[in-house]
Amino acid sequence: MTPTLTISRLTKRFGDVEALKAVSLTLEAGRRAALLGHNGAGKSTMMKIILGLIPYDGGEVSVCGSSPGSSSARAAVAYLPENVAFHPALTGEEQLRYYLSLRGESPRQAMELLSRVGLAHAARRRIGTYSKGMRQRVGLAQTLIGKPRLLVLDEPTSGLDPVSRRDFYDLLDGLAAEGTAILLSSHALTEVEARTDRILILSGGALVAEGMLADLRARAALPVALLVRPAPGRAPALVSAFPEASAGGDGLLRLSCAQAEKLPLLARISALGGEVADLDVIPPSLEDIYSHFSRRDGQ
């Protein structure tokens, strides 16, 4: 199956600044990729190239089998920016009906699309009365017009409350299950950690790491943290058994070890039996991994 998005050794310069340095990646149908990077890392430049908004200097880009910006690519791609803007005098329904007409789709789909993003109750209110989160959901409804094969989302949950964010990712899960490829740029690392298939980390215009979260954890080889709660009255015994542990005011013992040492350390803890009341194993977070690869590139 041909990938929905293919980028091969993509380069882009702005004067003396090399914004993208031989970036290569693929994104298959139904896959969700999180594009991470600091401000100025090249994320916006890459998305603009994918959308056909700016040219590139070297390499190759294929969007749904076509050149970015071509009529066939535009018909298959939808984009949601961080800050959407709509005419404040139009209602949500009127705005969607207008965009549906522009895309050659039936305006009657407006209410269905607004229902999918949780805005059916406000469909006939003027957008000028909407909160930022509601306007963001209008933008998301707009991206669903025509069942795009590729969604490009730039900080899409900006302004959404926690419940709306959960509903948003549930909607993305459904779209991916239907075969839509999703490229999502976000600074909210805790959000994307569990709701994307692949992680792409840009730093200084270069793709410094990419893969599934488990693969990046293995490559980063960051330490694993273990939190041990002693049984009542058994804290001194545990401190004696684990002199390398640090004790906090919450009564927990904190241990750290390399990935390869995790199972032996768990075996040592389990051997203590009733002296241990509880145990939590905390792997490196996506934020830890992102910091590791970005810092490595800077060095």
Backbone as CSV, one residue per row, in Angstrom:
resi,resn,N_x,N_y,N_z,CA_x,CA_y,CA_z,C_x,C_y,C_z
1,MET,0.842,-1.191,0.000,0.000,0.000,0.000,0.886,1.253,0.000
2,THR,0.593,2.200,-0.891,1.351,3.440,-0.967,1.099,4.282,0.272
3,PRO,2.149,4.783,0.939,1.940,5.633,2.119,1.141,6.878,1.766
4,THR,0.368,7.367,2.721,-0.395,8.589,2.498,0.533,9.784,2.350
5,LEU,1.595,9.813,3.154,2.562,10.911,3.101,3.970,10.326,3.040
6,THR,4.752,10.773,2.077,6.147,10.351,1.963,7.022,11.586,1.806
7,ILE,8.012,11.707,2.668,8.977,12.806,2.607,10.367,12.189,2.555
8,SER,11.155,12.592,1.570,12.486,12.016,1.385,13.529,13.132,1.275
9,ARG,14.432,13.193,2.252,15.551,14.133,2.278,15.114,15.559,1.976
10,LEU,14.071,15.991,2.645,13.484,17.317,2.442,14.374,18.386,3.064
11,THR,14.693,19.405,2.267,15.470,20.542,2.758,14.754,21.842,2.409
12,LYS,14.937,22.820,3.298,14.351,24.143,3.068,15.206,25.186,3.772
13,ARG,15.543,26.239,3.038,16.331,27.337,3.588,15.551,28.643,3.516
14,PHE,15.770,29.487,4.507,15.302,30.864,4.484,16.545,31.740,4.648
15,GLY,17.107,32.175,3.538,18.349,32.922,3.605,19.478,32.036,4.118
16,ASP,20.090,32.467,5.206,21.195,31.704,5.790,20.718,30.633,6.764
17,VAL,19.413,30.570,7.005,18.865,29.623,7.981,18.388,28.363,7.265
18,GLU,18.928,27.218,7.690,18.487,25.932,7.138,17.360,25.412,8.017
19,ALA,16.117,25.634,7.586,14.954,25.309,8.409,14.694,23.815,8.478
20,LEU,14.978,23.090,7.400,14.814,21.636,7.369,16.064,21.032,6.735
21,LYS,16.575,19.970,7.377,17.839,19.377,6.965,17.644,17.900,6.605
22,ALA,17.428,17.614,5.350,17.349,16.238,4.848,16.401,15.370,5.677
23,VAL,15.176,15.868,5.889,14.176,15.155,6.687,13.490,14.094,5.833
24,SER,13.400,12.871,6.369,12.713,11.778,5.669,11.743,11.106,6.624
25,LEU,10.525,10.817,6.157,9.551,10.088,6.958,8.426,9.608,6.061
26,THR,7.676,8.640,6.558,6.466,8.175,5.880,5.333,8.084,6.894
27,LEU,4.118,8.238,6.410,2.936,8.111,7.252,1.889,7.325,6.475
28,GLU,1.534,6.163,7.011,0.606,5.274,6.325,-0.836,5.602,6.704
29,ALA,-1.757,5.101,5.909,-3.185,5.282,6.165,-3.550,4.712,7.534
30,GLY,-4.356,5.457,8.260,-4.825,4.994,9.562,-3.836,5.157,10.697
31,ARG,-2.681,5.779,10.441,-1.671,5.964,11.479,-1.710,7.395,11.988
32,ARG,-1.418,7.538,13.294,-1.422,8.852,13.946,0.002,9.173,14.397
33,ALA,0.566,10.255,13.864,1.937,10.632,14.200,1.932,11.985,14.898
34,ALA,2.688,12.080,15.987,2.839,13.334,16.722,4.159,13.971,16.313
35,LEU,4.092,15.200,15.834,5.276,15.953,15.417,5.652,16.897,16.551
36,LEU,6.794,16.640,17.183,7.222,17.392,18.353,8.478,18.188,18.036
37,GLY,8.619,19.320,18.710,9.817,20.131,18.516,9.644,21.490,19.155
38,HIS,10.758,22.104,19.528,10.725,23.426,20.125,10.321,24.460,19.077
39,ASN,9.992,25.664,19.507,9.692,26.738,18.571,10.919,26.997,17.697
40,GLY,10.704,26.987,16.382,11.812,27.163,15.460,12.461,25.867,15.021
41,ALA,11.915,24.729,15.457,12.514,23.437,15.103,12.259,23.060,13.652
42,GLY,11.239,23.643,13.029,10.911,23.325,11.642,9.541,22.719,11.444
43,LYS,8.748,22.595,12.530,7.428,21.946,12.418,6.508,22.715,11.471
44,SER,6.381,24.024,11.668,5.475,24.813,10.833,5.936,24.828,9.385
45,THR,7.236,24.900,9.166,7.760,24.871,7.804,7.393,23.564,7.114
46,MET,7.557,22.442,7.823,7.212,21.154,7.236,5.724,21.080,6.896
47,MET,4.872,21.540,7.806,3.434,21.476,7.541,3.047,22.362,6.362
48,LYS,3.656,23.536,6.254,3.351,24.424,5.129,3.769,23.784,3.804
49,ILE,4.881,23.062,3.802,5.320,22.369,2.582,4.343,21.251,2.225
50,ILE,3.928,20.480,3.226,2.968,19.394,2.982,1.681,19.938,2.391
51,LEU,1.253,21.099,2.882,0.004,21.699,2.418,0.168,22.416,1.079
52,GLY,1.404,22.535,0.594,1.633,23.210,-0.678,1.630,24.720,-0.580
53,LEU,1.807,25.261,0.623,1.761,26.706,0.807,3.090,27.376,0.496
54,ILE,4.195,26.647,0.665,5.512,27.196,0.338,6.303,26.131,-0.417
55,PRO,7.243,26.551,-1.279,8.075,25.572,-2.011,9.184,25.044,-1.110
56,TYR,9.825,23.983,-1.549,10.977,23.460,-0.827,12.175,23.448,-1.761
57,ASP,13.361,23.350,-1.182,14.587,23.508,-1.961,15.151,22.193,-2.472
58,GLY,14.970,21.109,-1.714,15.530,19.837,-2.136,14.758,18.681,-1.553
59,GLY,14.944,17.493,-2.150,14.230,16.318,-1.684,12.940,16.088,-2.442
60,GLU,12.134,15.169,-1.928,10.862,14.825,-2.561,9.758,14.749,-1.521
61,VAL,8.552,15.167,-1.921,7.376,15.103,-1.060,6.217,14.564,-1.883
62,SER,5.542,13.539,-1.358,4.357,12.982,-2.013,3.212,12.983,-1.013
63,VAL,2.122,13.628,-1.376,0.930,13.718,-0.525,-0.193,12.964,-1.214
64,CYS,-0.538,11.808,-0.684,-1.571,10.966,-1.280,-1.244,10.666,-2.748
65,GLY,0.051,10.450,-3.027,0.490,10.105,-4.368,0.629,11.264,-5.316
66,SER,0.467,12.502,-4.828,0.544,13.678,-5.696,1.507,14.707,-5.112
67,SER,1.812,15.725,-5.896,2.675,16.806,-5.426,1.905,17.688,-4.454
68,PRO,2.544,18.146,-3.392,1.845,19.031,-2.453,1.353,20.293,-3.150
69,GLY,0.117,20.661,-2.821,-0.474,21.846,-3.421,-1.216,21.587,-4.709
70,SER,-1.061,20.386,-5.289,-1.799,20.063,-6.511,-3.282,19.900,-6.175
71,SER,-4.117,19.933,-7.193,-5.557,19.846,-6.957,-5.936,18.526,-6.297
72,SER,-5.289,17.440,-6.705,-5.619,16.144,-6.111,-5.150,16.075,-4.660
73,ALA,-3.987,16.674,-4.339,-3.506,16.682,-2.961,-4.406,17.547,-2.083
74,ARG,-4.798,18.713,-2.597,-5.666,19.598,-1.806,-7.003,18.934,-1.518
75,ALA,-7.504,18.142,-2.462,-8.796,17.486,-2.254,-8.712,16.406,-1.191
76,ALA,-7.503,15.888,-0.937,-7.356,14.769,-0.010,-6.843,15.173,1.356
77,VAL,-6.506,16.470,1.541,-5.872,16.928,2.775,-6.738,17.979,3.449
78,ALA,-6.794,17.922,4.780,-7.473,18.949,5.565,-6.515,19.464,6.632
79,TYR,-6.662,20.741,6.986,-5.728,21.397,7.895,-6.488,22.154,8.968
80,LEU,-6.002,22.031,10.192,-6.575,22.790,11.308,-5.447,23.551,11.996
81,PRO,-5.434,24.902,11.893,-4.395,25.685,12.559,-4.677,25.820,14.051
82,GLU,-3.685,26.361,14.762,-3.852,26.522,16.209,-4.955,27.526,16.533
83,ASN,-5.003,28.623,15.796,-6.005,29.662,16.053,-6.865,29.833,14.807
84,VAL,-8.075,29.317,14.875,-8.982,29.426,13.739,-9.757,30.734,13.826
85,ALA,-10.205,31.236,12.677,-10.960,32.487,12.632,-12.136,32.319,11.679
86,PHE,-13.321,32.658,12.158,-14.536,32.589,11.350,-15.291,33.909,11.479
87,HIS,-16.201,34.138,10.546,-16.983,35.371,10.600,-17.881,35.338,11.837
88,PRO,-17.762,36.325,12.718,-18.510,36.269,13.985,-20.017,36.384,13.839
89,ALA,-20.486,36.920,12.698,-21.927,37.104,12.535,-22.630,35.849,12.055
90,LEU,-21.859,34.875,11.545,-22.468,33.638,11.066,-22.676,32.665,12.225
91,THR,-23.686,31.850,12.110,-23.866,30.776,13.086,-22.933,29.614,12.718
92,GLY,-22.749,28.700,13.642,-21.933,27.537,13.347,-22.469,26.770,12.158
93,GLU,-23.789,26.620,12.092,-24.387,25.888,10.977,-24.164,26.620,9.660
94,GLU,-24.357,27.943,9.654,-24.169,28.713,8.426,-22.727,28.619,7.940
95,GLN,-21.776,28.663,8.873,-20.367,28.566,8.494,-20.068,27.221,7.840
96,LEU,-20.569,26.144,8.433,-20.321,24.811,7.873,-21.029,24.627,6.532
97,ARG,-22.238,25.152,6.401,-22.953,25.049,5.126,-22.178,25.767,4.013
98,TYR,-21.581,26.906,4.363,-20.802,27.665,3.392,-19.586,26.867,2.930
99,TYR,-18.841,26.291,3.893,-17.651,25.518,3.522,-18.021,24.248,2.763
100,LEU,-19.126,23.633,3.116,-19.580,22.450,2.379,-19.871,22.808,0.920
101,SER,-20.499,23.960,0.705,-20.790,24.399,-0.658,-19.509,24.641,-1.437
102,LEU,-18.493,25.238,-0.770,-17.218,25.490,-1.441,-16.550,24.191,-1.876
103,ARG,-16.725,23.134,-1.096,-16.105,21.850,-1.418,-16.980,20.979,-2.326
104,GLY,-18.104,21.520,-2.769,-18.984,20.759,-3.645,-19.755,19.677,-2.928
105,GLU,-19.897,19.816,-1.600,-20.631,18.845,-0.797,-22.008,19.402,-0.434
106,SER,-22.900,18.528,-0.022,-24.247,18.953,0.332,-24.238,19.739,1.652
107,PRO,-24.784,20.962,1.672,-24.856,21.743,2.902,-25.660,21.059,3.998
108,ARG,-26.460,20.068,3.619,-27.275,19.375,4.622,-26.417,18.585,5.627
109,GLN,-25.146,18.400,5.315,-24.264,17.662,6.226,-23.809,18.499,7.425
110,ALA,-24.142,19.783,7.422,-23.615,20.689,8.445,-23.948,20.225,9.855
111,MET,-25.199,19.878,10.098,-25.602,19.494,11.452,-24.939,18.188,11.880
112,GLU,-24.770,17.264,10.938,-24.106,15.998,11.265,-22.657,16.247,11.693
113,LEU,-21.957,17.130,10.961,-20.567,17.430,11.290,-20.462,18.134,12.634
114,LEU,-21.356,19.074,12.887,-21.334,19.773,14.170,-21.659,18.824,15.324
115,SER,-22.521,17.865,15.073,-22.832,16.874,16.107,-21.606,16.030,16.428
116,ARG,-20.818,15.693,15.414,-19.624,14.855,15.632,-18.605,15.537,16.537
117,VAL,-18.580,16.872,16.529,-17.619,17.595,17.369,-18.290,18.193,18.607
118,GLY,-19.537,17.792,18.888,-20.209,18.221,20.112,-20.745,19.628,20.088
119,LEU,-21.140,20.117,18.924,-21.636,21.489,18.838,-23.069,21.583,18.325
120,ALA,-23.786,20.487,18.317,-25.160,20.528,17.808,-26.015,21.508,18.597
121,HIS,-25.772,21.612,19.899,-26.578,22.482,20.754,-26.366,23.967,20.460
122,ALA,-25.209,24.300,19.845,-24.896,25.706,19.569,-24.892,26.007,18.076
123,ALA,-25.453,25.120,17.282,-25.361,25.249,15.825,-25.983,26.542,15.313
124,ARG,-27.018,27.048,15.982,-27.709,28.234,15.489,-27.359,29.492,16.286
125,ARG,-26.309,29.410,17.072,-25.773,30.598,17.739,-24.701,31.234,16.872
126,ARG,-24.551,32.545,16.973,-23.508,33.235,16.215,-22.130,32.837,16.752
127,ILE,-21.187,32.648,15.839,-19.845,32.230,16.238,-19.180,33.274,17.123
128,GLY,-19.599,34.535,16.984,-19.062,35.590,17.832,-19.325,35.361,19.309
129,THR,-20.304,34.506,19.635,-20.616,34.203,21.039,-19.897,32.944,21.516
130,TYR,-19.152,32.268,20.637,-18.487,31.014,20.991,-17.223,31.280,21.809
131,SER,-16.883,30.341,22.660,-15.588,30.351,23.328,-14.512,29.913,22.334
132,LYS,-13.226,30.084,22.723,-12.148,29.661,21.844,-12.228,28.162,21.567
133,GLY,-12.550,27.387,22.598,-12.666,25.950,22.415,-13.767,25.578,21.445
134,MET,-14.879,26.301,21.495,-15.983,26.027,20.570,-15.581,26.378,19.143
135,ARG,-14.866,27.490,18.979,-14.406,27.859,17.629,-13.437,26.801,17.098
136,GLN,-12.621,26.249,17.998,-11.692,25.203,17.575,-12.453,23.973,17.080
137,ARG,-13.576,23.686,17.716,-14.370,22.537,17.292,-15.076,22.798,15.961
138,VAL,-15.434,24.063,15.697,-15.953,24.393,14.371,-14.885,24.115,13.323
139,GLY,-13.637,24.495,13.645,-12.539,24.223,12.732,-12.342,22.738,12.499
140,LEU,-12.477,21.955,13.559,-12.338,20.509,13.409,-13.459,19.951,12.542
141,ALA,-14.678,20.443,12.738,-15.792,19.999,11.894,-15.519,20.323,10.434
142,GLN,-14.913,21.482,10.183,-14.577,21.874,8.815,-13.582,20.897,8.197
143,THR,-12.605,20.409,8.997,-11.602,19.498,8.438,-12.209,18.158,8.040
144,LEU,-13.372,17.823,8.592,-13.987,16.530,8.295,-14.743,16.519,6.970
145,ILE,-14.907,17.689,6.351,-15.638,17.773,5.091,-14.904,16.976,4.007
146,GLY,-15.621,16.127,3.329,-15.051,15.379,2.218,-14.252,14.158,2.613
147,LYS,-14.281,13.795,3.892,-13.552,12.610,4.378,-12.102,12.615,3.898
148,PRO,-11.291,13.537,4.406,-9.903,13.651,3.941,-9.090,12.408,4.259
149,ARG,-8.075,12.148,3.438,-7.179,11.002,3.658,-6.038,11.373,4.596
150,LEU,-5.737,12.676,4.687,-4.665,13.148,5.566,-5.150,14.369,6.327
151,LEU,-5.033,14.324,7.653,-5.334,15.470,8.505,-4.018,16.038,9.024
152,VAL,-3.825,17.337,8.853,-2.657,18.039,9.398,-3.177,18.990,10.470
153,LEU,-2.787,18.745,11.711,-3.347,19.463,12.853,-2.229,20.163,13.621
154,ASP,-2.356,21.485,13.779,-1.345,22.285,14.467,-1.903,22.728,15.818
155,GLU,-1.393,22.144,16.903,-1.882,22.446,18.261,-3.415,22.398,18.296
156,PRO,-4.023,21.300,17.904,-5.480,21.265,17.707,-6.295,21.365,18.984
157,THR,-5.724,21.048,20.144,-6.515,21.090,21.386,-6.355,22.401,22.131
158,SER,-5.730,23.387,21.495,-5.560,24.691,22.124,-6.926,25.281,22.469
159,GLY,-7.114,25.620,23.733,-8.372,26.225,24.166,-9.450,25.249,24.562
160,LEU,-9.200,23.950,24.444,-10.203,22.958,24.817,-10.055,22.569,26.290
161,ASP,-11.183,22.365,26.944,-11.151,21.885,28.323,-10.834,20.386,28.325
162,PRO,-10.493,19.814,29.503,-10.070,18.404,29.541,-11.068,17.426,28.934
163,VAL,-12.364,17.641,29.179,-13.362,16.728,28.621,-13.402,16.848,27.100
164,SER,-13.339,18.090,26.602,-13.346,18.298,25.152,-12.098,17.717,24.506
165,ARG,-10.960,17.777,25.209,-9.730,17.185,24.670,-9.876,15.673,24.543
166,ARG,-10.453,15.059,25.566,-10.661,13.606,25.503,-11.578,13.263,24.337
167,ASP,-12.673,14.020,24.186,-13.602,13.763,23.089,-12.915,13.970,21.734
168,PHE,-12.037,14.979,21.668,-11.312,15.254,20.432,-10.456,14.058,20.033
169,TYR,-9.702,13.507,20.989,-8.844,12.366,20.662,-9.670,11.114,20.373
170,ASP,-10.825,10.986,21.010,-11.716,9.878,20.659,-12.137,9.981,19.192
171,LEU,-12.412,11.218,18.753,-12.794,11.433,17.360,-11.638,11.088,16.426
172,LEU,-10.404,11.477,16.800,-9.244,11.139,15.983,-9.054,9.628,15.909
173,ASP,-9.292,8.940,17.032,-9.178,7.478,17.032,-10.136,6.872,16.006
174,GLY,-11.352,7.411,15.972,-12.342,6.907,15.025,-11.946,7.175,13.577
175,LEU,-11.409,8.362,13.322,-10.982,8.700,11.969,-9.829,7.804,11.522
176,ALA,-8.882,7.564,12.442,-7.763,6.683,12.104,-8.256,5.275,11.806
177,ALA,-9.233,4.812,12.584,-9.786,3.471,12.346,-10.441,3.376,10.974
178,GLU,-10.917,4.508,10.452,-11.529,4.539,9.125,-10.500,4.703,8.010
179,GLY,-9.215,4.865,8.380,-8.167,4.936,7.375,-7.535,6.297,7.169
180,THR,-7.945,7.312,7.937,-7.357,8.641,7.795,-5.989,8.688,8.468
181,ALA,-4.989,9.192,7.758,-3.667,9.421,8.348,-3.680,10.779,9.042
182,ILE,-3.044,10.868,10.208,-3.111,12.084,11.017,-1.697,12.507,11.409
183,LEU,-1.345,13.737,11.071,-0.087,14.346,11.500,-0.437,15.487,12.435
184,LEU,-0.017,15.364,13.678,-0.465,16.272,14.734,0.740,16.907,15.403
185,SER,0.809,18.232,15.362,1.873,18.960,16.051,1.334,19.453,17.382
186,SER,2.088,19.213,18.457,1.585,19.587,19.778,2.730,19.790,20.752
187,HIS,2.526,20.730,21.688,3.429,20.892,22.825,2.884,20.166,24.050
188,ALA,1.643,19.688,23.977,1.019,18.991,25.110,1.440,17.524,25.077
189,LEU,2.632,17.244,25.577,3.214,15.914,25.425,2.438,14.842,26.162
190,THR,1.887,15.179,27.334,1.140,14.167,28.082,-0.110,13.733,27.328
191,GLU,-0.658,14.608,26.482,-1.841,14.253,25.697,-1.510,13.227,24.629
192,VAL,-0.459,13.513,23.861,-0.172,12.693,22.689,0.516,11.387,23.054
193,GLU,1.034,11.298,24.295,1.814,10.117,24.683,1.030,8.825,24.482
194,ALA,-0.257,8.833,24.847,-1.052,7.612,24.781,-2.000,7.572,23.588
195,ARG,-2.029,8.649,22.776,-3.049,8.704,21.731,-2.467,8.818,20.331
196,THR,-1.178,8.493,20.159,-0.582,8.485,18.829,0.208,7.195,18.638
197,ASP,0.431,6.837,17.371,1.135,5.601,17.047,2.638,5.810,16.930
198,ARG,3.034,6.973,16.432,4.445,7.254,16.206,4.786,8.641,16.708
199,ILE,6.031,8.787,17.134,6.548,10.064,17.600,7.625,10.525,16.622
200,LEU,7.549,11.790,16.202,8.552,12.406,15.332,9.109,13.613,16.072
201,ILE,10.415,13.638,16.319,11.026,14.725,17.080,11.964,15.509,16.171
202,LEU,11.604,16.780,15.952,12.434,17.694,15.174,13.244,18.565,16.127
203,SER,14.488,18.799,15.791,15.328,19.707,16.567,16.306,20.375,15.617
204,GLY,16.256,21.686,15.571,17.151,22.415,14.689,16.986,22.066,13.228
205,GLY,15.767,21.716,12.820,15.498,21.379,11.423,15.778,19.945,11.044
206,ALA,16.329,19.151,11.968,16.647,17.752,11.683,15.696,16.834,12.432
207,LEU,15.359,15.706,11.823,14.549,14.692,12.489,15.503,13.844,13.339
208,VAL,15.548,14.144,14.647,16.542,13.502,15.510,16.063,12.172,16.067
209,ALA,14.763,11.908,16.036,14.242,10.628,16.520,12.856,10.405,15.942
210,GLU,12.551,9.151,15.635,11.194,8.812,15.182,10.951,7.331,15.421
211,GLY,9.709,7.017,15.773,9.338,5.638,16.028,8.236,5.556,17.069
212,MET,7.888,4.336,17.443,6.909,4.137,18.498,7.532,4.525,19.836
213,LEU,6.664,4.870,20.792,7.150,5.338,22.084,8.044,4.293,22.746
214,ALA,7.660,3.017,22.666,8.466,1.956,23.285,9.855,1.889,22.654
215,ASP,9.923,2.072,21.334,11.217,2.042,20.651,12.094,3.213,21.083
216,LEU,11.484,4.395,21.214,12.260,5.567,21.628,12.732,5.431,23.070
217,ARG,11.909,4.804,23.908,12.345,4.554,25.287,13.587,3.657,25.301
218,ALA,13.572,2.626,24.470,14.710,1.708,24.425,15.953,2.411,23.898
219,ARG,15.796,3.254,22.873,16.945,3.957,22.310,17.507,4.990,23.270
220,ALA,16.627,5.675,23.990,17.089,6.712,24.914,17.800,6.109,26.121
221,ALA,17.385,4.881,26.507,18.003,4.180,27.643,17.996,5.041,28.903
222,LEU,16.898,5.740,29.141,16.772,6.557,30.347,16.406,5.667,31.536
223,PRO,16.742,6.088,32.748,16.454,5.249,33.916,14.965,5.122,34.199
224,VAL,14.625,3.996,34.802,13.260,3.731,35.252,13.172,4.081,36.739
225,ALA,12.072,4.704,37.153,11.862,5.041,38.566,10.910,4.034,39.193
226,LEU,11.189,3.661,40.432,10.321,2.766,41.197,10.004,3.426,42.525
227,LEU,8.735,3.466,42.873,8.274,4.029,44.139,7.770,2.891,45.015
228,VAL,8.387,2.714,46.149,8.055,1.612,47.054,7.421,2.178,48.321
229,ARG,6.232,1.671,48.652,5.576,2.075,49.898,5.770,0.963,50.929
230,PRO,6.485,1.244,52.023,6.700,0.207,53.038,5.410,-0.150,53.763
231,ALA,5.311,-1.387,54.216,4.204,-1.769,55.091,4.364,-1.010,56.416
232,PRO,3.265,-0.822,57.169,3.346,-0.075,58.437,4.469,-0.583,59.334
233,GLY,5.323,0.341,59.718,6.409,0.022,60.633,7.613,-0.639,60.005
234,ARG,7.605,-0.853,58.680,8.694,-1.581,58.030,9.633,-0.689,57.216
235,ALA,9.456,0.619,57.327,10.314,1.525,56.568,11.793,1.337,56.894
236,PRO,12.183,1.221,58.191,13.624,1.041,58.480,14.211,-0.202,57.816
237,ALA,13.443,-1.284,57.766,13.944,-2.510,57.140,14.167,-2.312,55.647
238,LEU,13.250,-1.573,55.001,13.410,-1.342,53.569,14.582,-0.406,53.290
239,VAL,14.747,0.603,54.130,15.884,1.507,53.956,17.189,0.734,54.082
240,SER,17.216,-0.217,55.017,18.409,-1.039,55.195,18.643,-1.949,53.980
241,ALA,17.546,-2.476,53.419,17.669,-3.383,52.276,18.055,-2.644,50.996
242,PHE,17.674,-1.348,50.902,17.953,-0.556,49.707,18.649,0.741,50.104
243,PRO,19.908,0.669,50.479,20.613,1.887,50.895,20.727,2.919,49.777
244,GLU,20.578,2.486,48.534,20.674,3.427,47.414,19.400,4.234,47.220
245,ALA,18.318,3.883,47.934,17.036,4.556,47.783,17.056,5.909,48.489
246,SER,16.210,6.814,47.986,16.004,8.094,48.661,14.600,8.093,49.249
247,ALA,14.460,8.657,50.445,13.177,8.674,51.144,12.587,10.073,51.085
248,GLY,11.297,10.138,50.794,10.607,11.416,50.761,9.704,11.594,51.961
249,GLY,9.209,12.794,52.095,8.317,13.077,53.208,6.983,12.361,53.115
250,ASP,6.683,11.795,51.952,5.431,11.071,51.774,5.536,9.611,52.211
251,GLY,6.694,9.229,52.748,6.871,7.858,53.218,7.282,6.877,52.143
252,LEU,7.425,7.320,50.906,7.806,6.433,49.811,9.325,6.365,49.672
253,LEU,9.808,5.213,49.269,11.212,5.057,48.900,11.327,5.139,47.383
254,ARG,12.268,5.932,46.914,12.448,6.136,45.482,13.732,5.463,45.008
255,LEU,13.560,4.599,44.029,14.685,3.876,43.446,14.765,4.196,41.962
256,SER,15.956,4.132,41.408,16.160,4.383,39.987,17.137,3.349,39.457
257,CYS,16.859,2.871,38.241,17.750,1.868,37.659,17.684,1.940,36.143
258,ALA,18.681,1.358,35.502,18.678,1.255,34.046,17.626,0.236,33.609
259,GLN,17.219,0.327,32.342,16.194,-0.581,31.828,16.575,-2.041,32.043
260,ALA,17.838,-2.381,31.815,18.271,-3.775,31.931,18.260,-4.279,33.370
261,GLU,18.248,-3.353,34.324,18.286,-3.729,35.735,16.898,-3.758,36.368
262,LYS,15.868,-3.447,35.585,14.525,-3.319,36.157,14.020,-4.639,36.737
263,LEU,14.091,-5.720,35.978,13.568,-7.006,36.455,14.328,-7.527,37.672
264,PRO,15.666,-7.470,37.678,16.367,-7.891,38.902,15.986,-7.062,40.123
265,LEU,15.793,-5.764,39.939,15.404,-4.921,41.074,14.001,-5.264,41.544
266,LEU,13.099,-5.528,40.609,11.743,-5.938,40.997,11.783,-7.257,41.764
267,ALA,12.660,-8.152,41.356,12.784,-9.432,42.066,13.264,-9.215,43.498
268,ARG,14.203,-8.289,43.693,14.678,-7.979,45.045,13.546,-7.429,45.912
269,ILE,12.733,-6.554,45.304,11.619,-5.958,46.067,10.578,-7.021,46.399
270,SER,10.244,-7.868,45.423,9.238,-8.909,45.640,9.674,-9.903,46.709
271,ALA,10.972,-10.133,46.822,11.483,-11.101,47.804,11.238,-10.654,49.237
272,LEU,10.945,-9.351,49.423,10.709,-8.846,50.770,9.290,-9.120,51.253
273,GLY,8.437,-9.578,50.355,7.093,-10.011,50.732,6.286,-8.950,51.452
274,GLY,5.828,-9.291,52.656,4.917,-8.429,53.407,5.517,-7.137,53.898
275,GLU,6.804,-6.921,53.734,7.388,-5.660,54.153,7.071,-4.536,53.163
276,VAL,6.564,-4.901,52.006,6.211,-3.921,50.979,4.692,-3.841,50.866
277,ALA,4.163,-2.636,51.011,2.706,-2.447,50.916,2.263,-2.172,49.488
278,ASP,3.110,-1.468,48.716,2.715,-1.119,47.346,3.966,-0.767,46.552
279,LEU,3.823,-0.820,45.225,4.947,-0.555,44.341,4.435,0.039,43.035
280,ASP,5.074,1.107,42.577,4.771,1.710,41.282,6.043,1.749,40.450
281,VAL,5.925,1.331,39.190,7.039,1.415,38.243,6.712,2.532,37.255
282,ILE,7.601,3.517,37.157,7.346,4.695,36.335,8.388,4.764,35.228
283,PRO,8.013,4.418,34.001,8.974,4.491,32.890,9.221,5.946,32.499
284,PRO,10.255,6.222,31.726,10.497,7.588,31.252,9.293,8.093,30.463
285,SER,8.883,9.323,30.733,7.741,9.907,30.041,8.162,10.404,28.662
286,LEU,7.164,10.742,27.857,7.461,11.312,26.545,8.221,12.622,26.697
287,GLU,7.912,13.381,27.740,8.641,14.629,27.979,10.115,14.349,28.253
288,ASP,10.410,13.304,29.035,11.795,12.913,29.291,12.506,12.531,27.991
289,ILE,11.809,11.749,27.174,12.406,11.273,25.917,12.638,12.437,24.964
290,TYR,11.647,13.329,24.861,11.777,14.504,24.002,12.970,15.359,24.435
291,SER,13.093,15.597,25.736,14.208,16.394,26.244,15.541,15.717,25.949
292,HIS,15.568,14.403,26.073,16.808,13.658,25.827,17.286,13.829,24.396
293,PHE,16.421,13.579,23.432,16.842,13.635,22.035,17.106,15.078,21.582
294,SER,16.317,16.031,22.074,16.542,17.430,21.689,17.865,17.919,22.265
295,ARG,18.146,17.560,23.508,19.386,17.986,24.146,20.585,17.338,23.469
296,ARG,20.440,16.058,23.103,21.529,15.348,22.435,21.880,16.026,21.128
297,ASP,20.839,16.459,20.389,21.098,17.103,19.107,21.812,18.437,19.311
298,GLY,21.385,19.172,20.350,22.012,20.464,20.610,23.467,20.323,20.995
299,GLN,23.833,19.232,21.655,25.198,19.025,22.057,26.064,18.620,20.857
